[in-house]
């Protein structure tokens, strides 16, 4: 694979080459170079564990990365993600949400404390140099934000800094009162490379051309992008008809009519805040030309659903899919190699491509 290069100067930079999106080598390399070093949202505490449960198996990012994990809540209400693989013979231990004072492997009876420490094992009295530190369960980096859980395998950055930036903007919302709505949540199968889907999300440039309904609700001229180290924010301001946030006086955007805060966290997560609540979108790579996008909806004020900038999110998604799938086909042309960035409208895409190049070249 050739090293990737995206100029730091957006006025000079070219997009990633088509080979990143079309070559299997890049797709396979991204597993270790990008996703194993990323943080992933694995769910919210209320949905994963009922009050009667204290552990549950969780999905990191399958099928791309099949890393068996179990989320555990201990007696002090502390949450962590542990390996769900027994350190004896590699058996998967927890298959469904449950409650127990310890983690038990049902293959040969090995037990672990809720913090992952080895506790006991039958028929090992004569084993020498046992137990060792490797007999404990691996503990993954875990971060809790309100009741949302993030985990990482080998993280290359601290997500606490990313979440702080996000919290500075939306922390005024009663996030602990947002409730998961299974009816509004759904999966979409998109016939495109995962990064092409993110490319599209990261700019409002296409809104007047692709989303005519959305364009009637937000001020395209004032659409704003804010860049962070491993995230960015797009702000959609209402034209006046759409519901907007009731911002406190000490808020950075006080006095503005904000219809939506669109947060993207590298490499594949979106947190879209609306006056009605939150839509978490996770882009899950399936192959070099296919991905699944999962929408998880958390409702706070149901009366504001399907109004204004958040009206008919399914229609907006279908419009995005049509364009992204067209790009997936188009980049395979023998006469297309890369494009240029709009310096005024595509700062988010440029930032994303720079991050991809940095991670892939490491």
KETIVEX-476868 format. One record per residue (C-alpha): residue number from 0; x, y, z. Coordinates in steps of 0.02 Angstrom, whole numbers, padded with zeros to 5 digits, m for minus. Layout:
! residues N
 pos      u      v      w
 NUM      X      Y      Z
...
This chain:
! residues 362
 pos      u      v      w
   0  00000  00000  00000
   1  00060  00175 m00040
   2  00066  00300  00103
   3 m00081  00418  00105
   4 m00057  00605  00097
   5 m00181  00746  00122
   6 m00108  00921  00125
   7 m00138  01018  00286
   8 m00187  01169  00181
   9 m00366  01139  00125
  10 m00343  01264 m00015
  11 m00211  01150 m00092
  12 m00266  00978 m00030
  13 m00335  00835 m00131
  14 m00453  00704 m00061
  15 m00397  00528 m00021
  16 m00360  00426 m00177
  17 m00492  00306 m00240
  18 m00379  00161 m00194
  19 m00417  00190 m00009
  20 m00601  00156 m00044
  21 m00582  00018 m00173
  22 m00428 m00086 m00126
  23 m00453 m00232 m00007
  24 m00279 m00205  00067
  25 m00326 m00034  00135
  26 m00490 m00102  00204
  27 m00404 m00244  00295
  28 m00265 m00132  00360
  29 m00393 m00009  00430
  30 m00451 m00142  00554
  31 m00289 m00133  00652
  32 m00231  00041  00607
  33 m00395  00134  00635
  34 m00530  00032  00721
  35 m00426 m00065  00847
  36 m00357  00104  00902
  37 m00528  00187  00909
  38 m00660  00208  01041
  39 m00830  00134  01007
  40 m01001  00172  01081
  41 m01068  00007  01145
  42 m01236  00064  01214
  43 m01322  00147  01359
  44 m01327  00075  01533
  45 m01518  00066  01547
  46 m01534 m00033  01384
  47 m01389 m00150  01420
  48 m01428 m00187  01603
  49 m01593 m00187  01694
  50 m01592 m00149  01882
  51 m01595 m00338  01909
  52 m01438 m00369  01804
  53 m01256 m00326  01830
  54 m01169 m00399  01677
  55 m01205 m00420  01492
  56 m01110 m00467  01333
  57 m01078 m00319  01218
  58 m01027 m00294  01038
  59 m00873 m00189  01003
  60 m00889 m00177  00814
  61 m00934 m00344  00738
  62 m00920 m00415  00610
  63 m00769 m00306  00568
  64 m00689 m00336  00738
  65 m00755 m00482  00840
  66 m00689 m00443  01013
  67 m00795 m00530  01147
  68 m00828 m00408  01290
  69 m00938 m00407  01443
  70 m00995 m00248  01529
  71 m00999 m00265  01718
  72 m01074 m00155  01853
  73 m01000 m00190  02025
  74 m01070 m00165  02200
  75 m01011  00016  02200
  76 m01104  00048  02036
  77 m00938  00064  01943
  78 m00943  00009  01761
  79 m00805 m00073  01661
  80 m00784 m00182  01508
  81 m00693 m00346  01531
  82 m00642 m00485  01414
  83 m00782 m00612  01394
  84 m00654 m00749  01359
  85 m00604 m00870  01497
  86 m00416 m00869  01527
  87 m00415 m01060  01544
  88 m00466 m01123  01372
  89 m00540 m00971  01286
  90 m00725 m01007  01314
  91 m00856 m00869  01295
  92 m00930 m00853  01469
  93 m01077 m00730  01469
  94 m01208 m00756  01334
  95 m01351 m00648  01399
  96 m01382 m00514  01530
  97 m01378 m00589  01703
  98 m01344 m00552  01887
  99 m01209 m00638  01988
 100 m01082 m00603  02124
 101 m00945 m00668  02010
 102 m00908 m00712  01829
 103 m00917 m00900  01801
 104 m00854 m01001  01653
 105 m00977 m01144  01624
 106 m00845 m01249  01534
 107 m00731 m01298  01680
 108 m00792 m01190  01822
 109 m00661 m01052  01827
 110 m00724 m00901  01926
 111 m00677 m00717  01920
 112 m00718 m00568  02031
 113 m00824 m00430  01956
 114 m00665 m00329  01931
 115 m00594 m00470  01822
 116 m00473 m00541  01949
 117 m00452 m00730  01952
 118 m00546 m00805  02100
 119 m00543 m00996  02093
 120 m00524 m01148  01981
 121 m00560 m01331  02023
 122 m00426 m01464  01997
 123 m00282 m01339  01991
 124 m00212 m01370  02165
 125 m00057 m01452  02094
 126 m00025 m01324  01958
 127  00139 m01231  01987
 128  00160 m01043  01971
 129 m00029 m01022  01972
 130 m00123 m00907  01964
 131 m00024 m00779  01867
 132 m00075 m00603  01812
 133 m00123 m00675  01642
 134 m00258 m00778  01728
 135 m00355 m00619  01764
 136 m00477 m00556  01634
 137 m00415 m00415  01524
 138 m00491 m00246  01568
 139 m00527 m00133  01421
 140 m00517  00056  01427
 141 m00693  00109  01473
 142 m00773  00280  01480
 143 m00946  00323  01544
 144 m01031  00482  01484
 145 m01197  00511  01572
 146 m01263  00333  01549
 147 m01178  00299  01382
 148 m01033  00177  01380
 149 m00879  00187  01269
 150 m00744  00054  01258
 151 m00577  00036  01169
 152 m00455 m00105  01130
 153 m00294 m00007  01105
 154 m00348  00176  01105
 155 m00233  00305  01026
 156 m00317  00454  01108
 157 m00414  00497  01265
 158 m00600  00502  01231
 159 m00629  00597  01393
 160 m00562  00753  01306
 161 m00680  00726  01159
 162 m00831  00701  01273
 163 m00786  00856  01373
 164 m00793  00962  01215
 165 m00961  00886  01173
 166 m01026  00909  01350
 167 m00975  01092  01351
 168 m01104  01120  01213
 169 m01246  00999  01256
 170 m01218  00972  01442
 171 m01362  01091  01481
 172 m01483  00958  01417
 173 m01558  00833  01541
 174 m01463  00692  01457
 175 m01500  00570  01598
 176 m01685  00586  01555
 177 m01664  00537  01372
 178 m01749  00368  01349
 179 m01708  00239  01216
 180 m01848  00214  01088
 181 m01836  00046  00999
 182 m01976  00091  00877
 183 m01882  00242  00810
 184 m01716  00148  00803
 185 m01667  00050  00648
 186 m01526 m00017  00539
 187 m01486  00032  00360
 188 m01381 m00072  00240
 189 m01283  00046  00128
 190 m01189 m00014 m00027
 191 m01037  00096 m00001
 192 m00871  00103  00089
 193 m00892  00156  00271
 194 m00784  00311  00248
 195 m00887  00372  00100
 196 m01038  00374  00214
 197 m00940  00477  00341
 198 m00877  00594  00203
 199 m01057  00635  00160
 200 m01106  00663  00341
 201 m00962  00780  00373
 202 m01018  00921  00258
 203 m01175  01022  00235
 204 m01121  01068  00059
 205 m01242  00941 m00018
 206 m01395  00995  00082
 207 m01472  01115 m00047
 208 m01447  00987 m00185
 209 m01494  00824 m00097
 210 m01608  00871  00049
 211 m01735  00998 m00013
 212 m01847  00970  00138
 213 m01707  00994  00263
 214 m01644  01145  00166
 215 m01811  01231  00197
 216 m01788  01214  00384
 217 m01607  01267  00415
 218 m01503  01417  00361
 219 m01379  01346  00237
 220 m01285  01511  00227
 221 m01245  01505  00413
 222 m01213  01318  00425
 223 m01060  01302  00536
 224 m00920  01174  00561
 225 m00812  01170  00718
 226 m00656  01059  00717
 227 m00580  00967  00865
 228 m00432  00848  00871
 229 m00533  00688  00851
 230 m00707  00753  00821
 231 m00804  00893  00741
 232 m00969  00982  00759
 233 m01090  01045  00629
 234 m01220  01171  00687
 235 m01385  01193  00596
 236 m01478  01354  00630
 237 m01665  01360  00606
 238 m01749  01478  00484
 239 m01878  01511  00617
 240 m02008  01376  00587
 241 m01913  01232  00667
 242 m01902  01201  00854
 243 m01738  01263  00927
 244 m01646  01233  01090
 245 m01687  01337  01243
 246 m01507  01386  01278
 247 m01453  01451  01449
 248 m01381  01626  01460
 249 m01204  01566  01490
 250 m01207  01453  01337
 251 m01084  01491  01196
 252 m01228  01496  01071
 253 m01350  01594  01178
 254 m01458  01706  01072
 255 m01446  01594  00919
 256 m01585  01484  00851
 257 m01499  01314  00847
 258 m01603  01176  00768
 259 m01474  01038  00784
 260 m01299  00996  00846
 261 m01219  00862  00737
 262 m01067  00785  00823
 263 m00950  00663  00736
 264 m00822  00562  00835
 265 m00678  00482  00741
 266 m00690  00368  00651
 267 m00871  00312  00633
 268 m00991  00383  00764
 269 m01120  00522  00754
 270 m01215  00602  00898
 271 m01356  00710  00831
 272 m01441  00819  00961
 273 m01614  00890  00924
 274 m01740  00981  01035
 275 m01832  00814  01050
 276 m01679  00712  01101
 277 m01532  00618  01027
 278 m01498  00505  00878
 279 m01339  00401  00894
 280 m01278  00337  00725
 281 m01141  00206  00712
 282 m01066  00161  00543
 283 m01015 m00022  00545
 284 m00900 m00079  00403
 285 m00952 m00243  00321
 286 m00838 m00247  00170
 287 m00740 m00126  00061
 288 m00903 m00079 m00028
 289 m01036 m00108  00104
 290 m01079 m00047  00279
 291 m01222 m00050  00403
 292 m01278  00111  00485
 293 m01370  00088  00650
 294 m01482  00227  00716
 295 m01518  00227  00903
 296 m01650  00354  00957
 297 m01662  00431  01131
 298 m01817  00537  01159
 299 m01836  00678  01284
 300 m01979  00785  01217
 301 m02091  00680  01104
 302 m02198  00830  01057
 303 m02054  00898  00954
 304 m02027  00739  00855
 305 m02044  00746  00665
 306 m02043  00936  00662
 307 m01919  01050  00576
 308 m01738  00996  00550
 309 m01772  00825  00625
 310 m01928  00790  00522
 311 m01928  00625  00428
 312 m01751  00568  00467
 313 m01785  00410  00369
 314 m01814  00510  00210
 315 m01654  00609  00238
 316 m01560  00446  00265
 317 m01627  00372  00103
 318 m01575  00528  00009
 319 m01400  00514  00081
 320 m01390  00330  00035
 321 m01438  00363 m00145
 322 m01297  00489 m00165
 323 m01166  00389 m00069
 324 m01202  00231 m00167
 325 m01184  00332 m00327
 326 m01014  00393 m00268
 327 m00962  00213 m00228
 328 m00996  00167 m00408
 329 m00920  00326 m00479
 330 m00752  00314 m00392
 331 m00719  00151 m00482
 332 m00707  00245 m00646
 333 m00541  00227 m00736
 334 m00537  00416 m00753
 335 m00565  00470 m00573
 336 m00424  00471 m00446
 337 m00463  00606 m00317
 338 m00550  00774 m00299
 339 m00525  00941 m00213
 340 m00603  01014 m00056
 341 m00713  01166 m00045
 342 m00617  01277  00078
 343 m00779  01353  00141
 344 m00891  01199  00148
 345 m00787  01042  00169
 346 m00676  01075  00319
 347 m00749  00922  00407
 348 m00710  00804  00264
 349 m00534  00874  00249
 350 m00508  00848  00436
 351 m00571  00668  00421
 352 m00456  00628  00276
 353 m00307  00699  00370
 354 m00346  00587  00518
 355 m00364  00434  00407
 356 m00196  00470  00325
 357 m00113  00492  00495
 358 m00181  00329  00565
 359 m00153  00226  00408
 360  00028  00287  00391
 361  00072  00253  00573
